[in-house]
Amino acid sequence: QVQLVESGGGLVQPGGSLRLSCVASGFTFSNYAMSWYRQAPGKERELVAFISSSGAGTNYADSVKGRFTISRDNAKNTVYLQMNSLKPEDTAVYYCKVPSRGIWGQGTQVTVSS
């Protein structure tokens, strides 16, 4: 069946780094653009980053530009989110999504705290 499984979240100190992964199955991954979203407690889910099906095109929320990098490996059916210079306000559950099909992963918690 169609499935997205995120991993890589955890607790990190301010200024630290994490790399999230999202492994896709059940569809032709290389045909689809992918995105990362996040949802902080009490807030709406927001788009963090987007990558085209080939990986040639990317886009970022202003709040993460210059700190986060989205990438993908179509041979591994995986999309990544490299997060550097993390701030407490980056604390959220992070989800990957196939935007054109409305498919979501289960999410992975990222907590930035000293």
C-alpha positions, 0 to 999 in steps of 0.5 A, a space after each residue: 500500500 501507499 506509505 510514507 515513513 519519517 525518521 530522524 527526529 529527536 531532541 537537539 540543543 539550539 544551534 544543532 543539526 538533524 537530518 530527517 528522512 522519509 521513505 516512500 513505498 507503494 507508488 512511483 516515487 520519482 514521478 512526484 514532487 515531495 514536501 515537508 510540513 511541520 506542526 507546532 503545539 497549538 499552531 496550524 500545520 505549515 509548509 516548510 520545504 518543497 522539492 520537484 520530482 527530479 530534485 532540480 527545483 526547491 522552495 522554502 518557507 522564509 523562516 527556514 531559508 538558509 538553514 534547512 535543505 531538502 533533497 531526494 534520492 529517487 533510487 532509494 525512494 527517500 526525501 530528506 530534510 537537513 536542518 542546521 542552526 536549529 532554534 527553539 521555534 523549530 520545535 514541531 512534529 515534521 511530516 512529509 507529504 506527496 502534495 498532488 495525492 494528499 498522502 501524509 506520513 505519520 510524523 516525527 517529533 523534533 524538539 530544540 531545547 537546552 
